[in-house]
């Protein structure tokens, strides 16, 4: 579900700059961005409201400057990439329906890719020769069936999938900025992906060096861009299993290649199969499940919780309401509707209070619909 209104399908350059400024402001992630747009109607209005919200939250906040946003636009153009805003015709449709979908993407290449018929392939960085071979076989079969292969440009299984899909189409999702390829040894691979008609995608600003916490964010985009995710090799504690979990949260199919119980790199995949993932022995196993996927008729595209701000009341919530909200919250993720019923305030008042806590760094969101106190 897009946050853009029908009259805003073609935002002006000034509106695009305001959108970029808002999402690039510190402590404003995709969910907070969505709530600000829902509350204030435009990025421009949200930027004007930020100082007052931050004051009530007790946390000084300086919005991303116009100059900084203009510099990022210039950097994107120099790379011959493009800024894609949710609601644009070339924003990946599958991605727009996940919880916390990025409002803004930077995309390099991929103008002719099939973004609707996609499969993610992930796995161990220290992949075995057998794992690499299996990845190539699966990728080639998916490519021949018309699927675009999505992965995270990491060493091992990810890289093998990208190399095998250069001719049929592949998407590399970055944890850092579009101009910060990681690992650096994959710079040539990244260039070949774009030169071959594939795409590089990032939600992070240009120049952003990836940190450890950015890779799970990247993983949610790998699964969000895919109809289903295939795990080839993975340890019990690995980024690949995080991707599989995120795929399940997004109602995507999860597939796993079985492996020897004697190989620690097979433990994660075997565990997924025990838990209900689809066992994969060839590409056809994946194609048969995903080829008839119809996004119009699936629960995958159920809308998230969006407050109704019709006739918004601007009365400032009292301290008693704030106290009830803090009592209702815990470190356990809780549906917003449950909190709304418990503290008995209007959706607009609750939204403003949650925005204050979010900007203060006191809460965190799960799947765009569950909220919890941040564990300090």
N, C-alpha and C positions, 0 to 999 in steps of 0.2 A: 504494500500500500504506500503510494507516494505521499510525501508531505506537501508537495507542490499543488497549488490550487489551479483550477482550469485556466484562469487568466494569467498564470505565471509560467506557462509552458515554454516561453522564450524569454527568459530573464535578460535584462539589459546588461551591458558590461559593468555598470555600477552595481547592479543587484548581484552579479556573480562575484564581484570583489567583496561585497558585504557578506555573502555566504561563506567565502573562503576565509575572511577575517574572523567570522564567528567560530567556525570549526577549528581554526588554528589558535584560538585563544586558550591559554593554559587552563586545564581542569574542565574543559568542555569536550566531552566525547560524543559519539553518535546519539546516544539516548538523551543526554542533556540537551544537545542541539535540537533534536526532534521536539522535546518538551517546550523549549524556548520558542520555537517556530509555532507550535500549537497555541501557546499562550499569547504571543505578541503579534502573530500574523506575518511577520517578515523578518529577515535577518537585520535589516536596518533598525527596525523598532526594538529588536532584542538587544542589539549593541547599545542603544541608548538606555535601555533598562538595566543593563548589567551593573553599573556602579551602585545603584540603589539596592539591587539584590545582594551584591557582594557586601555592602555595608550591613544589611540585616543579618547576613551570614557570619559577620565578624571576620571576614577574610578579604583583604585588599585584592583587587583584581584589575589588571590593565589589559584591555582588549588588544588583540593583534592589530598593529598599526596598518594604515592604508599603504604606506611605503613598503612594509614587509610583504604584504599581499601582492602588490604590484611587482616586487622583485621576484616572487615565486612564479607569477605568470610569465615573466620574462625568461626565467630559468627553464620553465616548461617549453616555451616556444623555441629556445635555443637548442633543446634536445630533440626538437621536432615531434614532441609528444603533445598530449592534449589534456585539458582538465574536463572531466565528465561529472556533471552534477546529477544526483538522483532525480529522475523525471525526464532527463534528456533522452532522446531517441536511441542513443548508443550506450546508455547505461545498461549493464547486464540485467536482464529481467529476473533471472533466478535469484540474483543477489539482493534485489530490492525487497524480497519477502522474508529475509532472515531477521531475527531479533538483533537490534543494534546495527542495521545496515549502514555502511559508511555513506554520509551525505555527499562526499566528494571523493573521486578517484583520480589519480593521474594514470594515464594509459599511453603506452608507446606501442604503436602498431595495431594489428588485429582488426583492421577495418573490414576485412572480408571473412573473418572467422565465423563459424557457426557457434554462437554463444548459448544456443538453446539445447544443443545435443552435446552434452559434456560429461566427462567422467574424470574424477580425481584419482591419482595414483600416488601413494605415499609409502614410505618405508624407512628402513634403517640407513643411517649414514655409513656405517661400517658393513655394508652389504656383502653377502657372499657371492661367489661367481654364479651359483645356481639362482640366487635371487635376482641378479642383474639379467641373466638369460631369461628368466620368467617374466621380468618386467618388460623386456624387449618384445617377447612374444605377445603378451597381453596388449601392449601399446600398439604394435603393428596391426593386430586384429581389430582393435577398437578404431584405429585410423581407417582401415579398409571398410569398416561399417559406417563411416561418416561421423565419428565422434571426435571432438576436440578434447585433448588430454590436458588436465590441469594439475599442476604440482607446485612445490615451494622452492625450486631452484637450489635445494640443498645437495650436499654430497650424497653419493650412493644411489639409492632407488630413485629419488627425485630426478637426479641428473640423467640416469639411464632412461627414464620415461621421456624427458624432454628431447634427448638426442634421438630416440627412436621415433618421435612424433614430429620432427622438423619438417618433413614433407607433407604431412597430413594436417598439421595445425596443433599448436600447443600454447598454453598460457602459463607464464611463470609469475607467481605471486611473491612479492618482496616484503620483507619485514622492515626494511628501511626505505629511504627515499628512492625514487626512480633512478637517480644518479649515484646511488650507493649500492652497487651490486655486492651481495654477500653470499658465499665467500668470493673474494676477489679473483680466485682462480677460475670462476665461472663467467668472467667478463666476456670471453669469446663465445661461450654458449649463449649468453644473453643476446649478444649481437646477432648470432645465427638465428635465434628464435624470431627476432624482429625482421631480419632480412628474408626469412623464409615465409613470412606472412603471419607469424604468430604474434603474441602480445606479451608485454610486461605490464604488471598492474601493481599499484601501491596506493594505500590510503594515507601514507605518511608524507610530510612535507619534503620538498626537494632539499637535499643536503642532510637529511636525517640519518645518523648512524644507528643501525639496529642495536637494541639492547635485549637482554634476556627476556624481559616481559613483553617484547614486541612480537616474539615468535608465536605464542598462542593466539594473539590477535590476527597474525598472518594466517594461521591454520584455520580460523573460522571463515576466512575468505576463500581458502582452497575448497573447503566443504560447501560453502555457500554458493560458489560458482559452479558446482557440480550437481548433476542429478543423483549421483552416487559416488562413494569413495571406496577405493580398493586398497587394502593394506597388504603389502607383499611380505615384508619382514619387519618385525618390531619387537623390542624387548617389552617386558611387563610395564616398565615405567619409561615411556617415550613420548616424544611429540606426536608420533603417528597415532598412538592411542588417544591422545588429546583430540586429534583431528577426527578420529572415529566417533568419539563421544560428542563432539560438536555436531557432526553430521546427524547423529541420532536426535539431538535436540532440535535440529532444523528439519526433522522428518525426511531425511535423505536415506537412501539405501546404503548399507555397509556390507562390503564384501571382504573376504580374507583368504589368502593363499595358505593352505596348511603346510606345516613343516615338521622336521624331525624333533621329537621331544628332547633329543640330546643337544639341540642347538638353541642357546639362549635367545637368538634372534627370531626364533619361531614361537616363543612363549606367548607373545602378545597376540599374534594372529590366531594361534590355537585357542587362546582364551576367548577371543571374540567369537570364534565359531561355536564354542561351548555356550556362549551367552546368546546365540541366535543369529550371528552374522552369516551371510550366505557364503558357502564354500565355493571357491573358484579353482577350476583346473584348466580353464582356457577362456579366451576372450568371449566366446559365444555364451558362456554362463552369465556374463555381464550384459551383453547385448540383449539377450532374451528378456531380461528384467527391465532394462531401461528404454528399449526401442519404442514401446507404446506409451511411454509416460506422457500424460496429458495434464499440464499444470493448471488448466481451467477446472478440472474435476477432482483435484486433490486437496486434502486438508492442509497440505504444506503451505497453502496460500491464505490461510485464515488470518484476518487482520489482528494486529496486536491491540492492547488496551490503549485507547486514545480518549482522553477526557472530553466531554462535551462542554465547550466554553461559550455556548449560546447564552447571551445575557450575563456575561461575566460580572461578578460582584467584586468591586475593588476594595471592599472593606478589609482592613488589615486584620489578620487572625490574631487573637489575643494569646498571651503567654499560657493560658490554660489549655488552649488547643495545641500549642507546641509541646507542652508537657505530656498531653495524651498521646501525641504522635510518637514521642521518644519512648514512651512506655510500650506502645504497640510494636515498635521495631525491635528486632533482635539480630543476632548473627546468622540466624536461619532465614534463608530467602523466603519471602512471604508475598503472595499475590497482592497487588495494589488494591484490588476490589475488596479483599478481606480487611485491609487497613482502613479503607474508606468507610466500610460498614461499622467498624469498631469505634472510630473516633467521631463519627457522625458530623462531618463537615461537607461542604460542597466540593465537587471535583476540582474546581478552580482554586479553592483555598488549599486543598491538599497538594495540588500541583506546585503552587508557589512555595509551600513549606518544604516539599521534597527538593525543589530546585535550590533553595537556600542550603539545605543539608548537603546536597550533591556538590555545590560549588565550594562549600566548606571542607569537602573531602571526608565527610562523616558516613556516607552511605555508598553502596555499590549496587549495580544492577546485574541481573542474570536474565539472559534471553529477552531483554526488553520489557518483561512483565513482572518480574520478581525483584523485590528490593530488600536489602539487608544492611545492618550496621557494618561498617568496615571494621574488620578485625585488626586491632592495633598491636 
